[in-house]
C-alpha cells in the first residue's frame, strides 16, 4: 500500500486519525512516528516488526489498556515516548 521505502519521519499528529493500518510496516526505514493528539485506540502489532523505529509518540490518544503491554514490549527494543 505505502510506497515510501526511504521515509524516516512521519508525523500525523492532530489529524483526528482513528486507525493505523497494518500496512505501516511497509515503511521499512521509519525511525520516528508521531500520532499525538488523535483518536487512535489501538495500534497494529506490526509496529513491533519495524526494526528501525526508534521513537513512537502516542500521547493524547484514547488507547485501550491492553495496548500498554504492546508498548512495554516495544520499549525494551527502542525508545518510545508517551
C-alpha positions, 0 to 999 in steps of 0.5 A, spaced: 500 500 500 505 505 502 510 506 497 515 510 501 521 505 502 526 511 504 521 515 509 524 516 516 519 521 519 512 521 519 508 525 523 500 525 523 499 528 529 492 532 530 489 529 524 483 526 528 486 519 525 482 513 528 486 507 525 493 505 523 493 500 518 497 494 518 500 496 512 505 501 516 510 496 516 511 497 509 515 503 511 521 499 512 526 505 514 521 509 519 525 511 525 520 516 528 512 516 528 508 521 531 500 520 532 499 525 538 493 528 539 488 523 535 483 518 536 487 512 535 485 506 540 489 501 538 495 500 534 497 494 529 502 489 532 506 490 526 509 496 529 513 491 533 516 488 526 519 495 524 526 494 526 528 501 525 523 505 529 526 508 534 521 513 537 513 512 537 509 518 540 502 516 542 500 521 547 493 524 547 490 518 544 484 514 547 488 507 547 485 501 550 489 498 556 491 492 553 495 496 548 500 498 554 503 491 554 504 492 546 508 498 548 512 495 554 514 490 549 516 495 544 520 499 549 525 494 551 527 494 543 527 502 542 525 508 545 518 510 545 515 516 548 508 517 551 
